[in-house]
Amino acid sequence: MKSKYFNKYLDEYCTYHQVERDDVIKIEKGGSFSKSDQTNRSITKQGTYFHPDLVVLFTRWIKPAFGV
């Protein structure tokens, strides 16, 4: 994550709850899927997954109105 505030919060959250970062946030990078490729129809799982406690904080980073 690029946000210094979010990373600092995440560090404090992990320290307080005695958990590792990998226990509360997962970033899965996958390949691409081409509609023109008829032989390979699999779509790689990809995305950013958060512990529910972190969702509102992260969405406020994207758009402050989400925190209201």
A tleap script that builds the chain and sets N, CA, C and O, in Angstrom:
source leaprc.protein.ff14SB
mol = sequence {
  NMET LYS SER LYS TYR PHE ASN LYS TYR LEU
  ASP GLU TYR CYS THR TYR HIE GLN VAL GLU
  ARG ASP ASP VAL ILE LYS ILE GLU LYS GLY
  GLY SER PHE SER LYS SER ASP GLN THR ASN
  ARG SER ILE THR LYS GLN GLY THR TYR PHE
  HIE PRO ASP LEU VAL VAL LEU PHE THR ARG
  TRP ILE LYS PRO ALA PHE GLY CVAL
}
set mol.1.N position { 0.842 -1.162 0.000 }
set mol.1.CA position { 0.000 0.000 0.000 }
set mol.1.C position { 0.899 1.240 0.000 }
set mol.1.O position { 1.942 1.259 0.653 }
set mol.2.N position { 0.499 2.233 -0.711 }
set mol.2.CA position { 1.323 3.429 -0.854 }
set mol.2.C position { 1.068 4.490 0.208 }
set mol.2.O position { 1.911 5.361 0.423 }
set mol.3.N position { -0.068 4.431 0.868 }
set mol.3.CA position { -0.417 5.445 1.855 }
set mol.3.C position { 0.414 5.280 3.128 }
set mol.3.O position { 0.359 4.238 3.780 }
set mol.4.N position { 1.180 6.312 3.477 }
set mol.4.CA position { 1.982 6.262 4.706 }
set mol.4.C position { 1.081 6.137 5.931 }
set mol.4.O position { 1.392 5.391 6.859 }
set mol.5.N position { -0.038 6.869 5.934 }
set mol.5.CA position { -0.967 6.825 7.059 }
set mol.5.C position { -1.540 5.423 7.228 }
set mol.5.O position { -1.593 4.897 8.340 }
set mol.6.N position { -1.972 4.817 6.115 }
set mol.6.CA position { -2.548 3.471 6.189 }
set mol.6.C position { -1.512 2.469 6.676 }
set mol.6.O position { -1.823 1.614 7.505 }
set mol.7.N position { -0.285 2.563 6.174 }
set mol.7.CA position { 0.770 1.638 6.600 }
set mol.7.C position { 1.099 1.795 8.075 }
set mol.7.O position { 1.314 0.802 8.771 }
set mol.8.N position { 1.140 3.023 8.556 }
set mol.8.CA position { 1.393 3.255 9.977 }
set mol.8.C position { 0.252 2.696 10.814 }
set mol.8.O position { 0.488 2.048 11.834 }
set mol.9.N position { -0.978 2.940 10.392 }
set mol.9.CA position { -2.138 2.411 11.099 }
set mol.9.C position { -2.087 0.881 11.111 }
set mol.9.O position { -2.353 0.254 12.136 }
set mol.10.N position { -1.747 0.295 9.981 }
set mol.10.CA position { -1.669 -1.154 9.879 }
set mol.10.C position { -0.609 -1.714 10.829 }
set mol.10.O position { -0.833 -2.738 11.476 }
set mol.11.N position { 0.535 -1.050 10.913 }
set mol.11.CA position { 1.578 -1.477 11.853 }
set mol.11.C position { 1.077 -1.433 13.291 }
set mol.11.O position { 1.293 -2.371 14.058 }
set mol.12.N position { 0.411 -0.349 13.652 }
set mol.12.CA position { -0.113 -0.208 15.017 }
set mol.12.C position { -1.211 -1.238 15.286 }
set mol.12.O position { -1.276 -1.808 16.375 }
set mol.13.N position { -2.060 -1.470 14.308 }
set mol.13.CA position { -3.133 -2.457 14.441 }
set mol.13.C position { -2.539 -3.848 14.708 }
set mol.13.O position { -2.988 -4.565 15.602 }
set mol.14.N position { -1.536 -4.207 13.926 }
set mol.14.CA position { -0.909 -5.522 14.073 }
set mol.14.C position { -0.210 -5.663 15.418 }
set mol.14.O position { -0.272 -6.722 16.042 }
set mol.15.N position { 0.444 -4.617 15.862 }
set mol.15.CA position { 1.114 -4.648 17.167 }
set mol.15.C position { 0.082 -4.816 18.277 }
set mol.15.O position { 0.250 -5.658 19.160 }
set mol.16.N position { -0.967 -4.030 18.238 }
set mol.16.CA position { -2.003 -4.072 19.272 }
set mol.16.C position { -2.678 -5.446 19.347 }
set mol.16.O position { -2.898 -5.982 20.433 }
set mol.17.N position { -3.003 -6.006 18.178 }
set mol.17.CA position { -3.718 -7.286 18.131 }
set mol.17.C position { -2.782 -8.489 18.070 }
set mol.17.O position { -3.238 -9.632 18.038 }
set mol.18.N position { -1.486 -8.236 18.055 }
set mol.18.CA position { -0.453 -9.273 18.014 }
set mol.18.C position { -0.664 -10.233 16.841 }
set mol.18.O position { -0.711 -11.452 17.009 }
set mol.19.N position { -0.789 -9.653 15.665 }
set mol.19.CA position { -0.952 -10.421 14.432 }
set mol.19.C position { 0.062 -9.918 13.407 }
set mol.19.O position { 0.633 -8.839 13.565 }
set mol.20.N position { 0.274 -10.687 12.384 }
set mol.20.CA position { 1.158 -10.306 11.282 }
set mol.20.C position { 0.361 -9.583 10.203 }
set mol.20.O position { -0.850 -9.767 10.086 }
set mol.21.N position { 1.042 -8.770 9.425 }
set mol.21.CA position { 0.375 -8.051 8.327 }
set mol.21.C position { -0.331 -9.016 7.379 }
set mol.21.O position { -1.434 -8.735 6.911 }
set mol.22.N position { 0.301 -10.149 7.095 }
set mol.22.CA position { -0.291 -11.128 6.185 }
set mol.22.C position { -1.579 -11.737 6.728 }
set mol.22.O position { -2.336 -12.354 5.979 }
set mol.23.N position { -1.833 -11.570 8.023 }
set mol.23.CA position { -3.078 -12.084 8.608 }
set mol.23.C position { -4.253 -11.139 8.380 }
set mol.23.O position { -5.405 -11.561 8.487 }
set mol.24.N position { -3.992 -9.876 8.069 }
set mol.24.CA position { -5.071 -8.890 7.956 }
set mol.24.C position { -5.191 -8.253 6.577 }
set mol.24.O position { -6.212 -7.638 6.269 }
set mol.25.N position { -4.171 -8.391 5.752 }
set mol.25.CA position { -4.242 -7.845 4.390 }
set mol.25.C position { -3.526 -8.799 3.445 }
set mol.25.O position { -2.417 -9.257 3.719 }
set mol.26.N position { -4.180 -9.085 2.335 }
set mol.26.CA position { -3.592 -9.963 1.332 }
set mol.26.C position { -3.722 -9.294 -0.032 }
set mol.26.O position { -4.791 -8.812 -0.405 }
set mol.27.N position { -2.634 -9.276 -0.755 }
set mol.27.CA position { -2.633 -8.723 -2.106 }
set mol.27.C position { -2.256 -9.865 -3.036 }
set mol.27.O position { -1.155 -10.410 -2.954 }
set mol.28.N position { -3.175 -10.219 -3.917 }
set mol.28.CA position { -2.937 -11.300 -4.862 }
set mol.28.C position { -2.889 -10.729 -6.263 }
set mol.28.O position { -3.868 -10.184 -6.772 }
set mol.29.N position { -1.728 -10.869 -6.869 }
set mol.29.CA position { -1.555 -10.384 -8.237 }
set mol.29.C position { -1.690 -11.573 -9.170 }
set mol.29.O position { -1.065 -12.614 -8.969 }
set mol.30.N position { -2.510 -11.404 -10.187 }
set mol.30.CA position { -2.751 -12.504 -11.113 }
set mol.30.C position { -2.440 -12.117 -12.534 }
set mol.30.O position { -2.048 -10.986 -12.824 }
set mol.31.N position { -2.618 -13.062 -13.398 }
set mol.31.CA position { -2.393 -12.827 -14.809 }
set mol.31.C position { -3.575 -12.126 -15.439 }
set mol.31.O position { -4.485 -11.663 -14.751 }
set mol.32.N position { -3.548 -12.058 -16.721 }
set mol.32.CA position { -4.640 -11.396 -17.438 }
set mol.32.C position { -5.470 -12.448 -18.170 }
set mol.32.O position { -5.022 -13.576 -18.374 }
set mol.33.N position { -6.644 -12.075 -18.549 }
set mol.33.CA position { -7.554 -12.955 -19.274 }
set mol.33.C position { -7.914 -12.285 -20.582 }
set mol.33.O position { -8.367 -11.141 -20.600 }
set mol.34.N position { -7.717 -12.979 -21.645 }
set mol.34.CA position { -8.028 -12.439 -22.966 }
set mol.34.C position { -9.271 -13.132 -23.515 }
set mol.34.O position { -9.312 -14.360 -23.595 }
set mol.35.N position { -10.273 -12.361 -23.891 }
set mol.35.CA position { -11.503 -12.936 -24.448 }
set mol.35.C position { -11.237 -13.641 -25.778 }
set mol.35.O position { -11.989 -14.533 -26.169 }
set mol.36.N position { -10.193 -13.253 -26.458 }
set mol.36.CA position { -9.911 -13.871 -27.753 }
set mol.36.C position { -9.239 -15.230 -27.595 }
set mol.36.O position { -9.150 -15.988 -28.561 }
set mol.37.N position { -8.763 -15.548 -26.390 }
set mol.37.CA position { -8.108 -16.829 -26.143 }
set mol.37.C position { -9.164 -17.870 -25.794 }
set mol.37.O position { -9.579 -17.963 -24.638 }
set mol.38.N position { -9.600 -18.647 -26.765 }
set mol.38.CA position { -10.669 -19.631 -26.576 }
set mol.38.C position { -10.172 -20.896 -25.882 }
set mol.38.O position { -10.983 -21.659 -25.357 }
set mol.39.N position { -8.860 -21.141 -25.864 }
set mol.39.CA position { -8.332 -22.372 -25.276 }
set mol.39.C position { -8.135 -22.263 -23.772 }
set mol.39.O position { -8.147 -23.283 -23.083 }
set mol.40.N position { -7.955 -21.066 -23.245 }
set mol.40.CA position { -7.706 -20.892 -21.818 }
set mol.40.C position { -8.791 -20.003 -21.234 }
set mol.40.O position { -8.747 -18.783 -21.393 }
set mol.41.N position { -9.749 -20.595 -20.568 }
set mol.41.CA position { -10.871 -19.832 -20.020 }
set mol.41.C position { -10.725 -19.575 -18.528 }
set mol.41.O position { -11.654 -19.060 -17.907 }
set mol.42.N position { -9.598 -19.914 -17.943 }
set mol.42.CA position { -9.441 -19.691 -16.507 }
set mol.42.C position { -9.080 -18.240 -16.223 }
set mol.42.O position { -8.302 -17.625 -16.953 }
set mol.43.N position { -9.657 -17.703 -15.152 }
set mol.43.CA position { -9.361 -16.345 -14.719 }
set mol.43.C position { -8.616 -16.446 -13.393 }
set mol.43.O position { -9.098 -17.080 -12.454 }
set mol.44.N position { -7.468 -15.836 -13.317 }
set mol.44.CA position { -6.664 -15.885 -12.112 }
set mol.44.C position { -7.275 -15.009 -11.037 }
set mol.44.O position { -7.681 -13.878 -11.303 }
set mol.45.N position { -7.341 -15.540 -9.806 }
set mol.45.CA position { -7.856 -14.758 -8.685 }
set mol.45.C position { -6.856 -13.647 -8.380 }
set mol.45.O position { -5.662 -13.894 -8.211 }
set mol.46.N position { -7.360 -12.439 -8.314 }
set mol.46.CA position { -6.493 -11.309 -8.015 }
set mol.46.C position { -7.281 -10.240 -7.283 }
set mol.46.O position { -8.498 -10.139 -7.434 }
set mol.47.N position { -6.586 -9.446 -6.493 }
set mol.47.CA position { -7.237 -8.369 -5.773 }
set mol.47.C position { -6.580 -8.116 -4.433 }
set mol.47.O position { -5.586 -8.750 -4.080 }
set mol.48.N position { -7.152 -7.179 -3.689 }
set mol.48.CA position { -6.677 -6.828 -2.356 }
set mol.48.C position { -7.776 -7.173 -1.370 }
set mol.48.O position { -8.921 -6.747 -1.524 }
set mol.49.N position { -7.423 -7.941 -0.366 }
set mol.49.CA position { -8.374 -8.419 0.620 }
set mol.49.C position { -7.959 -7.931 2.000 }
set mol.49.O position { -6.801 -8.071 2.391 }
set mol.50.N position { -8.923 -7.349 2.749 }
set mol.50.CA position { -8.658 -6.772 4.060 }
set mol.50.C position { -9.447 -7.484 5.147 }
set mol.50.O position { -10.508 -8.056 4.896 }
set mol.51.N position { -8.912 -7.438 6.349 }
set mol.51.CA position { -9.703 -7.802 7.512 }
set mol.51.C position { -10.814 -6.760 7.600 }
set mol.51.O position { -10.571 -5.588 7.313 }
set mol.52.N position { -12.027 -7.155 7.988 }
set mol.52.CA position { -13.139 -6.200 8.047 }
set mol.52.C position { -12.857 -4.946 8.873 }
set mol.52.O position { -13.420 -3.891 8.582 }
set mol.53.N position { -12.006 -5.030 9.888 }
set mol.53.CA position { -11.677 -3.853 10.700 }
set mol.53.C position { -10.976 -2.759 9.899 }
set mol.53.O position { -10.987 -1.597 10.303 }
set mol.54.N position { -10.372 -3.116 8.775 }
set mol.54.CA position { -9.567 -2.159 8.011 }
set mol.54.C position { -10.287 -1.573 6.803 }
set mol.54.O position { -9.783 -0.638 6.182 }
set mol.55.N position { -11.439 -2.098 6.467 }
set mol.55.CA position { -12.122 -1.693 5.236 }
set mol.55.C position { -12.474 -0.208 5.219 }
set mol.55.O position { -12.174 0.478 4.242 }
set mol.56.N position { -13.102 0.301 6.275 }
set mol.56.CA position { -13.520 1.707 6.291 }
set mol.56.C position { -12.309 2.634 6.215 }
set mol.56.O position { -12.336 3.635 5.499 }
set mol.57.N position { -11.250 2.306 6.949 }
set mol.57.CA position { -10.043 3.132 6.895 }
set mol.57.C position { -9.491 3.188 5.471 }
set mol.57.O position { -9.123 4.257 4.983 }
set mol.58.N position { -9.436 2.040 4.815 }
set mol.58.CA position { -8.905 2.004 3.456 }
set mol.58.C position { -9.805 2.771 2.493 }
set mol.58.O position { -9.305 3.507 1.642 }
set mol.59.N position { -11.126 2.613 2.612 }
set mol.59.CA position { -12.015 3.314 1.687 }
set mol.59.C position { -11.960 4.824 1.886 }
set mol.59.O position { -12.160 5.577 0.933 }
set mol.60.N position { -11.692 5.280 3.114 }
set mol.60.CA position { -11.529 6.727 3.344 }
set mol.60.C position { -10.299 7.245 2.624 }
set mol.60.O position { -10.263 8.403 2.208 }
set mol.61.N position { -9.296 6.403 2.473 }
set mol.61.CA position { -8.087 6.801 1.758 }
set mol.61.C position { -8.428 7.008 0.279 }
set mol.61.O position { -7.898 7.917 -0.361 }
set mol.62.N position { -9.312 6.166 -0.262 }
set mol.62.CA position { -9.728 6.296 -1.653 }
set mol.62.C position { -10.616 7.516 -1.856 }
set mol.62.O position { -10.404 8.317 -2.766 }
set mol.63.N position { -11.631 7.641 -0.972 }
set mol.63.CA position { -12.574 8.749 -1.070 }
set mol.63.C position { -13.085 9.067 0.323 }
set mol.63.O position { -13.807 8.255 0.901 }
set mol.64.N position { -12.741 10.215 0.883 }
set mol.64.CA position { -13.128 10.550 2.257 }
set mol.64.C position { -14.620 10.403 2.542 }
set mol.64.O position { -14.989 10.095 3.675 }
set mol.65.N position { -15.471 10.607 1.575 }
set mol.65.CA position { -16.911 10.498 1.802 }
set mol.65.C position { -17.333 9.089 2.209 }
set mol.65.O position { -18.389 8.920 2.818 }
set mol.66.N position { -16.535 8.080 1.887 }
set mol.66.CA position { -16.868 6.712 2.274 }
set mol.66.C position { -16.836 6.523 3.785 }
set mol.66.O position { -17.469 5.604 4.304 }
set mol.67.N position { -16.121 7.365 4.484 }
set mol.67.CA position { -16.023 7.255 5.949 }
set mol.67.C position { -17.165 7.896 6.690 }
set mol.67.O position { -17.273 7.766 7.910 }
set mol.68.N position { -18.022 8.591 5.964 }
set mol.68.CA position { -19.129 9.311 6.604 }
set mol.68.C position { -20.293 8.369 6.848 }
set mol.68.O position { -21.322 8.784 7.380 }
savepdb mol mol.pdb
quit
